[in-house]
């Protein structure tokens, strides 16, 4: 199939002037509305990310201030789910594009497309994955990417979506055009013990009762059996970018 410009993902770099990478990510929706599908692969500084539902937790702002003062800002994201660690060794994959209808029609195809392009990229570095829930992992969901069989599977990537109606100047005649931001975090060579300790410390600070098991997640480095991660991040990023370029988004 030959893709025209409207169905091909354009790749853009993060804005270096944006202090909060989650806000920079939302800007991709404006690009998607007026210029077509857009992709961004990026890494955040050491931090945590929470959905807005966490703001209902007593003591949340005090905990955010305390963690920020210790060099770990806690950012808000618009999509749902749970707490997610960010930082070195974690690759973010963000895809934004328009679809003819809203989330009810496209939610599953959007998740499957995201899982498929990341899985295709990981296959190129010798790691086979599939999607499933992994109980005990942070921000668990049905569309995690997991490595390993059945109950022994460990989460290697988590996914999320955020939806917005297309603006009037980019709307379809029936008014049903929507924009989606499909996002994944991939553990490339992050230490499962360290990232889960940080996530558990924040959950304890806000008294949520949630606790995550580091044995339920795995990095690409570990899954690939590599003792030396030199160049791995670049290899993974290049492979996933190629997979994204080869796979038009749903609804195009």
PEQUIDA-V281349 format. One record per residue. N is the residue number from 1. RES is the residue in three letters. PSI is psi in radians with two decimals (999 if undefined). Layout:
BEGIN
((N | RES | PSI) (N | RES | PSI))
END
This chain:
BEGIN
((1 | UNK | 2.26) (2 | UNK | 2.17) (3 | UNK | 2.43) (4 | UNK | 3.07) (5 | UNK | -0.59) (6 | UNK | -0.38) (7 | UNK | 0.02) (8 | UNK | 2.32) (9 | UNK | 2.28) (10 | UNK | 2.50) (11 | UNK | 2.25) (12 | UNK | 2.65) (13 | UNK | 2.69) (14 | UNK | 2.65) (15 | UNK | 2.02) (16 | UNK | -0.28) (17 | UNK | -0.16) (18 | UNK | 2.02) (19 | UNK | -0.59) (20 | UNK | 1.87) (21 | UNK | -0.39) (22 | UNK | -0.61) (23 | UNK | -0.65) (24 | UNK | -0.64) (25 | UNK | -0.68) (26 | UNK | -0.46) (27 | UNK | -0.34) (28 | UNK | -0.49) (29 | UNK | -0.62) (30 | UNK | -0.72) (31 | UNK | -0.79) (32 | UNK | -0.62) (33 | UNK | -0.67) (34 | UNK | -0.34) (35 | UNK | -0.20) (36 | UNK | -3.11) (37 | UNK | 2.46) (38 | UNK | 2.52) (39 | UNK | 2.58) (40 | UNK | 2.25) (41 | UNK | 2.19) (42 | UNK | 2.84) (43 | UNK | 2.34) (44 | UNK | 2.73) (45 | UNK | 2.94) (46 | UNK | 2.17) (47 | UNK | 3.11) (48 | UNK | 2.68) (49 | UNK | 2.33) (50 | UNK | 2.63) (51 | UNK | 2.88) (52 | UNK | -0.38) (53 | UNK | -0.44) (54 | UNK | -0.34) (55 | UNK | -0.26) (56 | UNK | -0.16) (57 | UNK | 2.23) (58 | UNK | 2.41) (59 | UNK | 0.15) (60 | UNK | -0.73) (61 | UNK | -0.62) (62 | UNK | -0.71) (63 | UNK | -0.71) (64 | UNK | -0.75) (65 | UNK | -0.71) (66 | UNK | -0.79) (67 | UNK | -0.69) (68 | UNK | -0.69) (69 | UNK | -0.42) (70 | UNK | 0.25) (71 | UNK | 0.31) (72 | UNK | 1.43) (73 | UNK | 2.65) (74 | UNK | 1.83) (75 | UNK | 2.75) (76 | UNK | 2.48) (77 | UNK | 2.78) (78 | UNK | -0.46) (79 | UNK | 2.91) (80 | UNK | -2.70) (81 | UNK | -2.54) (82 | UNK | -2.89) (83 | UNK | 2.47) (84 | UNK | 2.25) (85 | UNK | 2.58) (86 | UNK | 2.87) (87 | UNK | -3.01) (88 | UNK | 2.44) (89 | UNK | 0.04) (90 | UNK | 2.09) (91 | UNK | 2.26) (92 | UNK | 2.36) (93 | UNK | 2.05) (94 | UNK | 2.17) (95 | UNK | 2.26) (96 | UNK | 2.36) (97 | UNK | 2.96) (98 | UNK | 2.59) (99 | UNK | 2.75) (100 | UNK | -0.50) (101 | UNK | -3.02) (102 | UNK | -2.87) (103 | UNK | -0.59) (104 | UNK | -0.62) (105 | UNK | -0.62) (106 | UNK | -0.05) (107 | UNK | -0.91) (108 | UNK | -0.81) (109 | UNK | -0.62) (110 | UNK | -0.80) (111 | UNK | -0.79) (112 | UNK | -0.70) (113 | UNK | -0.79) (114 | UNK | -0.81) (115 | UNK | -0.70) (116 | UNK | -0.71) (117 | UNK | -0.64) (118 | UNK | -0.74) (119 | UNK | -0.69) (120 | UNK | -0.71) (121 | UNK | -0.76) (122 | UNK | -0.57) (123 | UNK | -0.56) (124 | UNK | -0.31) (125 | UNK | 0.29) (126 | UNK | 0.37) (127 | UNK | 2.05) (128 | UNK | 2.30) (129 | UNK | 2.95) (130 | UNK | 2.92) (131 | UNK | 2.38) (132 | UNK | 2.83) (133 | UNK | 2.59) (134 | UNK | 1.66) (135 | UNK | 2.33) (136 | UNK | -0.19) (137 | UNK | 2.75) (138 | UNK | 2.53) (139 | UNK | 0.91) (140 | UNK | 2.56) (141 | UNK | 2.86) (142 | UNK | -0.55) (143 | UNK | 0.62) (144 | UNK | 2.70) (145 | UNK | 2.34) (146 | UNK | 2.70) (147 | UNK | 2.28) (148 | UNK | 2.83) (149 | UNK | 2.51) (150 | UNK | -2.22) (151 | UNK | -0.28) (152 | UNK | 0.00) (153 | UNK | 2.53) (154 | UNK | 2.47) (155 | UNK | 2.29) (156 | UNK | -0.38) (157 | UNK | 2.55) (158 | UNK | 2.65) (159 | UNK | 2.75) (160 | UNK | 2.88) (161 | UNK | 2.63) (162 | UNK | 2.32) (163 | UNK | 2.58) (164 | UNK | 2.45) (165 | UNK | 2.41) (166 | UNK | 2.53) (167 | UNK | 2.85) (168 | UNK | -0.69) (169 | UNK | -0.02) (170 | UNK | 0.34) (171 | UNK | 2.71) (172 | UNK | 2.83) (173 | UNK | -0.55) (174 | UNK | -0.03) (175 | UNK | 0.28) (176 | UNK | 0.05) (177 | UNK | 2.27) (178 | UNK | 2.77) (179 | UNK | 2.48) (180 | UNK | 2.43) (181 | UNK | 1.93) (182 | UNK | 2.18) (183 | UNK | 2.48) (184 | UNK | 2.58) (185 | UNK | 2.37) (186 | UNK | 2.20) (187 | UNK | 1.78) (188 | UNK | -1.08) (189 | UNK | 0.45) (190 | UNK | 2.61) (191 | UNK | 2.00) (192 | UNK | -0.64) (193 | UNK | -0.79) (194 | UNK | -0.79) (195 | UNK | -0.62) (196 | UNK | -0.58) (197 | UNK | -0.71) (198 | UNK | -0.77) (199 | UNK | -0.75) (200 | UNK | -0.60) (201 | UNK | -0.68) (202 | UNK | -0.74) (203 | UNK | -0.66) (204 | UNK | -0.66) (205 | UNK | -0.55) (206 | UNK | 0.02) (207 | UNK | 0.63) (208 | UNK | -0.40) (209 | UNK | -0.03) (210 | UNK | 2.53) (211 | UNK | 2.37) (212 | UNK | 2.52) (213 | UNK | 2.01) (214 | UNK | -0.39) (215 | UNK | -0.15) (216 | UNK | -0.01) (217 | UNK | 2.82) (218 | UNK | 2.59) (219 | UNK | 2.81) (220 | UNK | -0.70) (221 | UNK | -0.83) (222 | UNK | -0.76) (223 | UNK | -0.57) (224 | UNK | -0.10) (225 | UNK | 0.56) (226 | UNK | 2.32) (227 | UNK | -0.39) (228 | UNK | 2.08) (229 | UNK | 0.20) (230 | UNK | 2.18) (231 | UNK | -0.06) (232 | UNK | -0.77) (233 | UNK | -0.75) (234 | UNK | -0.71) (235 | UNK | -0.78) (236 | UNK | -0.80) (237 | UNK | -0.78) (238 | UNK | -0.73) (239 | UNK | -0.72) (240 | UNK | -0.67) (241 | UNK | -0.74) (242 | UNK | -0.69) (243 | UNK | -0.69) (244 | UNK | -0.76) (245 | UNK | -0.47) (246 | UNK | -0.13) (247 | UNK | 1.78) (248 | UNK | 2.60) (249 | UNK | 2.75) (250 | UNK | 2.57) (251 | UNK | -0.01) (252 | UNK | 999))
END
